[in-house]
Amino acid sequence: MLALIDDVHFWKWQRNIRIAAESSDIFFGYFQRGQAIFTRRISVKFVPKKLRTNERLFFKYNFAFGYLFGGNEFYRYAACEYCLSPLEIAEENVRRLSGDSNISLPFPEMNVVDQSQHVPCRNCKVVYCSQNCFESAWSEYHQLLCLDSARLDPEHPLNKLCDFWKNIHFPPETCSILLFAKLVAKLRLSSNKAEILERIAEFCHSTVELDSSLIHKLMGEQFQEQIEVLRQMCHDAFYCEEAAAWFTPDGFRSILALIGRNGQGVGTSSLSAWLKNCEQLNIPQIERKRFDKMVDRIYEKCDEESGSFLNCEGSALYMLQSLCNHSCDPNADITFPYHNHVLVLRATKAIFPGEEICVSYLNECDRDRSRHSRSKALSENYLFHCGCSKCEAQKNDPDVTSEDDDDEEEDSNYEDDEDENEVMK
């Protein structure tokens, strides 16, 4: 049995600087505070059981707050506004992405989407995947953010804010101003506002100077002067006295930097979920080959029509995940196996008692690049210098980027070809 520890229980335990055991197999032992480059963090530790490679879960938990990117509506992606689950069945998804309305998919029973359970908001018509999601959204934030009949009114403060944000960051987006709106709405509706503020304070923060650097990185130099306009629009749209500090110039930059630094990308797709289920089917080999060829053709069509925008994309704040430090040689991987907002950390190698759980901010390809290339990417995109065991072991390597290595190899190959041509002459 594996421990399933959600954010709410974690937060209550963490306030007491201890974590309670959840099962006889896996439990959290202790959390030790330490200093990162530009924030105070908690190192995630396990004791005492060794974890095997591909162990199913370290812990599973839902998000603290989340949102869909504004670009989804522009590209006609349909997902639950609360949990980000896709609302299209796989066949609808494929037809839209490929631009081919004649595509028919076999094995409809492998769909993960049950459209009979969808529930629209009676006022603004925003669709949720279930009654539970609608009720959760309504109680947490939607009753304050619901536009009702004003959803098409361009002069409504929220619509004006969204349009302004799209002009700054659309698409792709790295963070969304609507997540800030949800944070404020959740605070206003909470019966325990001090608890909400304390939970937000647990996320990774940085100094004012580094906040400015992160905002500069997230939004680009050309939009720095518009930050003040954005702050004033947020103030006009959903100012909250309990969060007055968030609406000051420094506080606003800080909250945007917090969202940008701690936000975890989430991508959902009914097509990929259907395909994953189809892979488990026990069908004859010849039928499997035909099926694989059909899938290859579908993805080729989708690539031609939609490019890389195949998933419904969003971002969310996860309290536990935000506590995991980076390593260029990680022992855990972030996964979304339930095709919604539920995040699961999976072991990628054996993890021994007392060993820190680390993920990588770099993709698998970038992790194989030179230490100098990795350091350059991390300092430019995440504003810190990595001191993981892999980087420490390679600290005496030449300070050349992988691109330099590639160029040198190409030059060497060119020279070899020239020499070979000379010999042939």
N, C-alpha and C positions, 0 to 999 in steps of 0.2 A: 504494500500500500504506500502511496506517495502523498506527501503533504500538499494540500491545496490551501494556500494562504493568500487572501485577498488584501487589497490596499487598506481597507478600513481596519481590519484586524491588525495588520502590520503597524499601522500608525498608532493604534492604541497601545500596542506592546512597546513600540519604539520610544514612546514618551517615557516609559519606565526604564529605558536603556536595557531592555532584555527582550528575548523572544521565547515564547512558550513552545514546547514540543507539540507537534501535530500528529505524529504517528511513531510507531516503534522503529521504523526504517529510516526516515529522514526527518530531521528537525534543525531549526536554526539555533546555534549555540550562543553567539554573542556578536555585538556590533561595536567596532572600535573606530572612534573618530580620528581623522587625519587631515592633513593639509594637501590639497591639490594645487595646481599652478595658480588658479584664480578662484578657488572656492573652498569652502569647508565641506568635506564629503564623509560618507560612511562606507567602510569597506565591508562587502558582503562575505561572510564566512560560514562554513559548514563544519559541524562536528557531530558524531565522530565517524560516520559511515562513509566508506569509499564509494564513489559514483562511477559507474561504468560508462564507456563511450556509448552515445546514443540513448542514454537513460531518458525515459520519456519526459519527466518533468523535474525541474528544481522546485519551482512553484508556479502556480497559475493564478492570474488575477485579472480583473477588469480594469479599465482605465479610470483615472480620477476625473479627467475632463477630456473631451474630444470634439473634433469638427471635421466636416468634409471640405475639401478645397472648392473654391468658387468655380474653378475650371470644369468641374464635373457637369454642372448645369449647361455650360456652353457646349460641351461635347455630348450632351444628352445621356450621361451616365445616370443610372438610377440606383440609389442605395439608401438604406435606412438612415435617417438623420441622426439617430441616437447611437446605434451599434455598428454602423457602416456595412451591415450585411447587404449583399446585392439584392435588388428587387426584381431584376429580370431573370427569367429562366435562361438556361444556356443557349437555346435556339434563338431567342430574341437578342441575346448578347452577341452572338456570332453574326446574325443578319445585320445588326447595326454597325459592328466593327468592320465587317467586310464590304458593306454596301450592297450585299446580294440578298434580296428578300426571298430567293428561291431555295436557300440552303435548308435542308432538313436534317436534324440530328437523330441518330438511333438512340435506343435505351433512355427514353424520357424518364423512366423510374429512377435514374441516377442523378436527377436534379436535386439540389439542396434547397431550392427556393420553393416555398409553399405560398403562392399568391393568395390563397383563400384566407390566410391569416393577416394580410396587410390591413392596416388601420390608418386612414387619413385624419389629420386634425380637422375638426368640423369647421374651424374658422378660416385658417390659412391654406388648408388642403395639402400641407406637407405630409408625405406618406412615411409611415413607420412599418417595420416588418412584422410587428405583433402588438397586441394590446399592452403587454408588459413594457415594451420599449416606449410606447406612446405615454403611458402613465408615468414611467420614470422620467422621461423628458419633460413632461408637463409639471411634475412636482419639483424638478431640479432647476429648470430655467425657462421652459418654453412658454409658460403662462405670462411671463414678462416680455419675452422676445417675439411672441406670435404677432404677426403683422395684421391678421384678420383681413378686413376688406382693403387695407392699405398696401397689400403686397405688391400691387402694380402702380402705386403712387410714387413717382420718382422724387417727390419732395419730402417723403417720410425720412426722418433722420437716419434710420437704420439703412434704408435703401441708398441714401446719399453717401453714407459711410462705405457701404459695400462697393458702390460704383467708383468711389475715390480710391479704395484699396485695389480694385482691379486695374486701375490705371497705373498704380505703383508696381504691382506684383501679379501679373496675370498673363498666361500661365508660363512656366510652371511656378508654383508657390512653394516657399520654404516655411512660411508660417502664415497664420490667418488672423486678421483682426477680430473675427467672430469668436475665436476662442477667448479673447479678452472679454468680449461681451458675455459669454457664458460664465466665465469666472465671476463677473460682477453680479449677474442674475442669480447664480447659485448662492452667492454671499447674501444678497438681499432676501432670498426666500428661506434661508436657513434659520432654524430656531436657535442655533449655537454658532453665532458668527465668529466668536473667538476661535472655535475649533477649525473653521474653514481657513481663517487667516493663518493659523498655526500650521495647517497642512501645507498651504502654499509656501510658507516659510521653510519647510523641509526640503523643497526643491533646491537645486543647485543655483546659487547666486554668485555674482561677481562684483567687482568694484565699479564705480561710476565710469572711470576711464575705459575699463574693458567692456562695459556695457555699450559704450559709444562705438568701440571697435567692432563689437559683434553686430550691432545694428548696421554699421557701415558695410560689413560683409554680407549681411542678410539682404539688404535692400539696395545697395549700390550707392555710389557717390552722388549721382545725379538727383537722388531723392532725399538727401539729408535735410534740406531746407523744408521739406513738406512734412517732416515729423511733427512739427508744432501745429500745423493745420490738422493733421490726423488726430493729435491729442485733443484739440479743441472740439473736433467733431464727435469724438468719443464722449467728451464731457457733456456736450449738448444732447447726445443720444441716450446715455444710460449712467449718468453720474450717480455715485452712491456715497453717502456721507461716511459710512463705516470703512470704505476703502479710499478715503480722500487722498491718502498718500500715493496711490496708484495714478492719480490724475495730475500730479505735479510734473513739471518737465523731467526731473531726474527719475521720479518714480515711474513715469510712463515708459521711459527708455529702459528702465530696469525690468519692468514686467514684460516688455517685448523681447528683451534679451533672454529672460527666463524661459519664455515660450520657445524662442528660437534654439536655445541651447539644450533644453530638456525634451523638446517635442520629438516623438518617435513616429516615423512614417508608417502608415497603414495602407495596404493595398488589398482590395477584395475583388474577386472575379467569379461569376457563376460558371463561366466557361472552364476555368482551371479547376474549380471544385467538381464540376461534372466529369472532367477528364480524369481527375484523381480517383473518383469512384469507379469510373469505367475500367481503370487499370486493374481493379480487383476482380473483374468479371472472369469467370472461367469459361472461355469460349475457344473453339477450335483454332489451331495455329494459322490456318489459311484465312480465317475470318479476322484474326488479330492483325495479320499483315495488311489486309484491306482497310481495316479500321485505322491503323497507323498511317497509311498513305493518305486517307481522307483527312486526318488531323493535320498532316503536313501541308496539304493543299489549303485547308482552312486558315492556318497561321500565315501562310504566304499571302493569301488574300487580305487578311487583317493587317498585315504589315504594309501592304501596298496602299490600303485605304486609310488606316489610322496610325501607322508608324508605331512608335513605342507607347502610345497612350492606350494600353489594353486594359488596365485596371481602373476601378473606381478608387481614387486616392484621397487620403486624408491624413490627419496627424492627431496625436493624442498625448496627454501627459500621464505617464505611468510612474507612480512613486517608487516602486521597487526597482524597476528597470533603470530609472535615473540614477540609482545608487551604485550601479555596476560600473567599475572603471574600465578604461580602454586598455587593450594589449594588442600588439602586432602578432602575438601568438596566443589567441584566445582559447579558453577551454569551454566556452559556451556560445550558443548561437540563438538569435531571436527568431522565433517562428510564430505564425498565426494559423494553427492547424484547424481551427473551427470556422474559417471563412468569415470572421467578423472581427470585433475589436479585442477579443480575448488573446492576450499575449502569453506565450510559453517560452521559457528558457530551456534549451536542450543541451545536454553535455556533448561536446565534440571530441572529448578525450577523457581519460580517467582523471577523476578529481579526488585528491586525498584529503583526509581529515585536516581541518585548519587551513586549507588552501583557498585563496581568494578566488571568487568567481569573476571572470573578466569576459567582456565581449569586445568586438572590434568595431571601430567606427569606419574602417576601411573595408571595401569589398574584397573578395577572395583574390582577385587579380592584382589589386594594388598591394595587398599584403605580401606578395611575392616579389615586389620591386625592391630596389636597393634601400638601405637605411636612410640615405640622404633624401631619396624620393618620398619615402613615407613621412619623414620628418617635415619635409616641405609641404606636403599635402595637409598634414595635421595642423601645422602652425598657421597655414593660410586659411583653412576652412574651420578649424576648431579653436584656434588661438592658444595652443599649448604645445610644449615640446615633450615628446614621449620618452620615458625612461624605463620602459618595460624590459624584461630579461632579454628579449630578442634584440632590442636596440642596444642594450648594454653590451651584449656579446659581439655586436658588430660596430661598436663605437670607433674602432681603429681602422675600419674600412675606408677607402678613398671617398672624399666628399664629392662624388659625382652622382648625378641623377641617372635613373634608368634610361632616360632619353639619350643622355650622353653615351651610356654604354651601347645603346642601340646604334647611335650614329657612328661610334668607333667601329662597331662590328660591320656596319654597312660600308664604311670607308675601307676596312680591311678586305672585305669581300670584293669591293671594286678594284682595289689594288691587285688582288690575286687574279682577278679576271684580266686585268691589263697585262700582268706578267704572262699569263697563259696565252694571251693573244700574241704577245711578242715572240714567245717560243714557237707558236704555230707559223708565224711569218718566216 
